[in-house]
Structure formats: C-alpha cells, structure tokens
Amino acid sequence: MSELKLKDLYDGFRDPATIRMLAAQIGEEAKALHEPLRIMEVCGGHTHTIMKYGLPQLLPGNIDFIHGPGCPVCIMPKERIDHAIALARMEDTILVTLGDMIRVPGSQSSLAVERAAGRDIRPLYTPMDALKIAKENPDKRVVFFAIGFETTTPMTAALLHAAVTQKVDNLYFHINHVLVPPAIDAIMSDGQAKINAFIGPSHVSVITGAKIYAPLPQKYGTPVVVCGFEPVDVMQGILMAVRQQVEGRAELEIEYSRSVTMEGNVKAQQLIDMYLQPRSHFRWRGIGDIPDSALELREEFAYLDAEKVFAEVLPTEPIDDHKLCICGTILKGLAKPMECKVFGTACTPNSPLGSCMVSSEGACNAYYRYAGVLG
Amino acid sequence: MKQVQLSHGGGGEETNKLIHDLFYRHFKNDILIKAEDAAVLQTQGKIAFTTDSFTVSPLFFEGGDIGKLAVAGTVNDLSMMGAKPLYLSSAFMIEEGFAFEELERIVESMAKELAKSGAKIVCGDTKVVPRGSVDKLFINTAGIGEVKREGISSQAIKEGDVIIASRDIGRHGATVLMAREGLEVSADLGSDCETLWPAVEALLAENISVSALRDATRGGLAAVLNEWAENSDVCLEIEEAAIKVSDEVQGICEMFGFEATDLANEGTFVAAVAPMHAAFAVSALQRFGFCRDAAVIGRATTQYPGKVVLHSAFGSRRFLDLPKGELLPRIC
C-alpha cells in the first residue's frame, strides 16, 4: 500500500466540477420539496465549510441552513472560563488548553489578557503536549482545561491514561467535554426551532459511531445525514437529505462512509469510559442547563480533578451573557448572526461580546469573515 | 563550547574583539571599518529608509535563519518601494550564554544574503543582556535604498490593474510552525526566505508599469490584499484557484485549521501592474528560480471598494478578511 499523504485527505473533495454537478442535482431534486428544507448543521466545522466555500450561493432558495450548538468554544459558559482564569492565577501553575479558548471572554477577563499580565498560559497543538510540559516542570502544577465534543474526548482520555500509568503527579484536569445528542434533544424538544433535517458531524461519529443519532429520525421525523467537512461532502449530504425529504423518509444515513461506521471506534469509547462518566448537569452558554450533556472524571480519579482539588479558588455563581448578545438564540437555531443588533459593530472577532464571534468555528465569526454583503 | 558573555557587550576589550573578529570579518567594507560614530553615505536622488526587528523561534529553520531573515526582510522592504538597497545597519541583542558558533553561522548567513542585492552593512550595535532578558537573539536592521522608480505605492492601484503573486504562498509560516512543534511533515517544506531585489530590478528594467509592490510577510497574502484594497479604495477580485499553495503547506493548513492566505512569507511578493504589462511581468519574474511559479491571481475593480473578494472555482464568492490576531490551531 502506498503511503497516505495529507493531500489525499482533501484532494478530490473540493473538485469544482463535482461541486457544480451536485449543485445542479440538488437544484433539480429540490423542486419536488413540499416545504423548505431547514437543515441544522450541528457542528461549527460545518458552518465554517458552508460559509467559507459560499455553498448557500449554489443552492436553491428553499434550502436554508440553521446553525447548531456544536462549537465547543461557543457553548462554554462564562463561569467555566472564570474557572480557567482562577486556576491560571494560582501560584506556580501552568494552565494549558486548546486553541481559541485563549481568546474567549469570561466575566471580567480572558486567558489572553491573563497571559499578557504574566500568567503562564499555553495553547496546545495536541493535548499530549500537556504531559511533556508537566514532566518538564516538576515543581509546578499543570492544569489541562479540557474542552470539546466527542471528537476531542479520546485525546483527553489518552492523556489521562498516560498521566495515570506514568504516575505524573503534577498534571490536573478541568473537564469540559460535552455531548452532541443531548444538545440536539434540548433544541428539538423546546419546539421553537423549525428544523426538518440534520447534517451530523462526521468526526464525532468516527469516535462514537453514527448510532448516537439513531433515535432522532424516529423521535422528531427528521432525516440525519452524517457528513464530512469538505465541500463535496456537505453538498452530497444536502442532496441525501433532500432526497429523504422528497421521498418522505426520515432515516439515519452516512455520507462519510470512508471513516464512519454505526459502531465507531470501540477502543476509544472504552478508554473514555475508563476515566470519564456522564455529568448530571452542565450549563450551556446561552441555552442553559442540559442534564447528562457533559462528562466528568470518575470518582476514583478525583485526585486529578482540578474542580475538586482546587475547589476553594473556583467561583460557583452562574454568569449570563451580555444583554445585547443573542448567541443563545443563535445556538438554539432561532436566529442568524446578522439578526443580532451588535453583529459587526460592538461585537467583532477583535472584540467579541459573545462566544459565537470568538471561535473560528462560531457562526457569527464565520458570517463575519466570509459573508458580509455577499450573504 | 564558546559562549557570549555579558562582558562581550561591555564596551571594552571583549566587545572590541567581537566586533573586529566576527562582524568586521564578515561584513567588511570601506565605510564600516572606519569605525566612526556614524557612517557617512553617498546617495543620489530620493532615498527610501526602513527598519525592522527580527525575532524567530527556532533561530535556524529549513530554508533560512534569523540572519538571512534580518537582511532579506529589510532589503525586501526597500525593494518593494522600487528602491535599490544600498546601506544597512545591524543591531544585535544577544542573550548571555549564546553559542559563538551559532552567532557566527548567523553572521555568515547575513553576509551571503547581502551579496544578492549588493547592499552593505555600514554601522551596527551589539548588546549582551542577562539570561532570560531576550529569547536567545534579536536582530534589528535598518536600511537605505536609492529610489529607482517613483510612485510605487499601496495607494496607487487603479481599476483594471492586474494582481500578480510571485510564487506559492505560506511557506515561511508553515515551516516555522512545523519546526516549533517538532513535526516532520515533509522534507520538501522549507521557508521561502529570499532577497527579492533582483526580481524587482528585472520588473523595473523591463519598464513595466508597476502601481504597487508588497512582500507578504506577517499577515500573509490576505493582509497585503486587504491593505491595498483599503489604501487604494478599490475592490481586489481574486481567483482562489490561481493562488498557488504547495501540498505541504495545504496539508498543514488542513491539520491545524489555518488558511494559507494568512500564513507569513519571507520571499513572496505581490505586484499590481497595468493590465497590458501583466504577461511581460509574469515572464520577467519567472526567469528567477524563486519566482518560477509567478502568476496572475486577480484584478482591481470597483465592485466593493476597500474589500477583497475571493472567487471559488465552482462559482461562489466570499470576502477574504484580514487574519485575526495570533494564529491558534482549531479545536477539532
């Protein structure tokens, strides 16, 4: 077998002729839709692809995208960011986390502001780097502020496994891993969002298997297509959703069959299960409390749990978003970024009021960067 | 291994020795070795004057090092104003304990890079600071060049001007990122770090009507195009498919969620030229190895003044925005 190159991962999935052909096909088949197809793309990665490649411009008017709550930065409530800041302010502490989390405003500050003030805060390219940092700094406490959906959870589990088996005793974990299905359930059972199809993120399903979406088509009568992130994938996924709707079907289908199975990565699931368990409650930014929608460390690993070990420095009060910010409404699928009064004025990626503007996976950020007047 | 000590910056015998045995040996020219308080220079006509400070981690990377960057960076800033680079200053801020051997490699690299444009280092300064005060080595260079063509400006782009990129983009940013993270993606990935004056000189020699030139350093191609659109109050319409990106750079962008248009370059520039000269300009550039992939990537219009519009190969379009703050990898 020849060596897999990075190019192979995307080459062909951006082919202009294929995208044009799919656009024409969707345009043709969508004529038979009885009502507009309002597709929620649950994941911010899909929002990014849709906006970056200008896909709505290629689609007929009766297909509309509704942006879902699937950006781990966007859904992080301010009090959790305040936790990260409080941990970073402790003496002899290095706080490590992933990407955009550095920029998200908490109630008073952000990790970027704290870093400029002299706190040791480091963005990671991969969670496993946290282990290296902990080993290189034996006289310091290293706290990993773990974020992300089902996709990034295995990396945290692998880091936990390495820390436990290698007996690294100065690495602590603040777990903020959240789960896709309870969030979709919360939005659909609320009843306000007019959604009649979903495209599900493929990278989540690579880990969990497509099976996690199995109840949705039956419960809400909506097609679910598990879909890759390249433009050809998204266009193909839309075509599959249109076909289901036209044919009166509501089924779980896999577009991203090159990596997704119904069962997923069982080894990763077992590793997660060994260290993490469902958390009874987690407050989603803008949405509110969703039961069983997040994970926490198992009791036997409480000695690694930053929320328990450093409980005395962590604030406990929930903190709401800025009054003018409608991130919550956007995350529930009830509004689009441009409907927000402060979009692009008081709230921009350089000085975000709300989390959807901060993260490159956030809906507001994607609209701001790519749409503008071309919308 | 011999290391730089605080005494090397003290102004006494050790400093003197460092200057004579290292800097003069490699940068030797009539003006520098006079060792006066200031260099006395001879120029003709208008001069361009610029300065830049260089910090990079790691100091040595595939395709270059901080010394090559410090010379090419300043020489390129002059070149982008249509000015022939003549004289440079060079100030070193060195962390105590820095290896002499590495310092010499860097100085040699600077001397080699100077030869490409014929510019000379005519004055300099050396400071040695206690451990922890700087990250190993900072270099500041300033430069003076003789303006060979007036009127080249980011405010001079007119409707109809054609936008040319001198080569594929994002190599420097991707290379430094990979070196910093200790990742090996491909042996073919190296910085584009290069002195651009010979290519610019060729454009001027061909009498090509150049409205603007800009090397796409920090902020990458996206930053240059946005600054131009705003400063000249034109819309720059760019064909995404015409922008060349190597497989290695694109692969890194895929891994970390970056855009190649946001990544830094150190030997890639953008030119806005009159439409009737576009083909001449491209072929003049392609004579140079580092510009063999030069291509027209778009043109200036009046559609959305101040904005950059990117046209996809499949018929959609979007704005290309300025990169925002520090580049952070995506989460998933």
Chai-1 contact restraints between the chains, C-beta under 6 A:
chainA,res_idxA,chainB,res_idxB,connection_type,confidence,min_distance_angstrom,max_distance_angstrom,comment,restraint_id
A,L6,B,G251,contact,1.0,0.0,6.0,A-B,restraint_1
A,K7,B,D247,contact,1.0,0.0,6.0,A-B,restraint_2
A,Y10,B,E254,contact,1.0,0.0,6.0,A-B,restraint_3
A,P16,B,A313,contact,1.0,0.0,6.0,A-B,restraint_4
A,P16,B,F314,contact,1.0,0.0,6.0,A-B,restraint_5
A,I19,B,F314,contact,1.0,0.0,6.0,A-B,restraint_6
A,R20,B,F314,contact,1.0,0.0,6.0,A-B,restraint_7
A,G54,B,S316,contact,1.0,0.0,6.0,A-B,restraint_8
A,G54,B,R317,contact,1.0,0.0,6.0,A-B,restraint_9
A,G54,B,R318,contact,1.0,0.0,6.0,A-B,restraint_10
A,Q57,B,S316,contact,1.0,0.0,6.0,A-B,restraint_11
A,L58,B,S316,contact,1.0,0.0,6.0,A-B,restraint_12
A,P72,B,I331,contact,1.0,0.0,6.0,A-B,restraint_13
A,L98,B,I331,contact,1.0,0.0,6.0,A-B,restraint_14
A,G99,B,L328,contact,1.0,0.0,6.0,A-B,restraint_15
A,G99,B,P329,contact,1.0,0.0,6.0,A-B,restraint_16
A,G99,B,R330,contact,1.0,0.0,6.0,A-B,restraint_17
A,G99,B,I331,contact,1.0,0.0,6.0,A-B,restraint_18
A,D100,B,L328,contact,1.0,0.0,6.0,A-B,restraint_19
A,P123,B,L328,contact,1.0,0.0,6.0,A-B,restraint_20
A,Y125,B,E181,contact,1.0,0.0,6.0,A-B,restraint_21
A,Y125,B,P329,contact,1.0,0.0,6.0,A-B,restraint_22
A,G148,B,I331,contact,1.0,0.0,6.0,A-B,restraint_23
A,G148,B,C332,contact,1.0,0.0,6.0,A-B,restraint_24
A,T151,B,C332,contact,1.0,0.0,6.0,A-B,restraint_25
A,T152,B,C332,contact,1.0,0.0,6.0,A-B,restraint_26
A,P349,B,K324,contact,1.0,0.0,6.0,A-B,restraint_27
A,R369,B,D321,contact,1.0,0.0,6.0,A-B,restraint_28
A,Y370,B,R318,contact,1.0,0.0,6.0,A-B,restraint_29
A,G372,B,F319,contact,1.0,0.0,6.0,A-B,restraint_30
A,L374,B,R318,contact,1.0,0.0,6.0,A-B,restraint_31
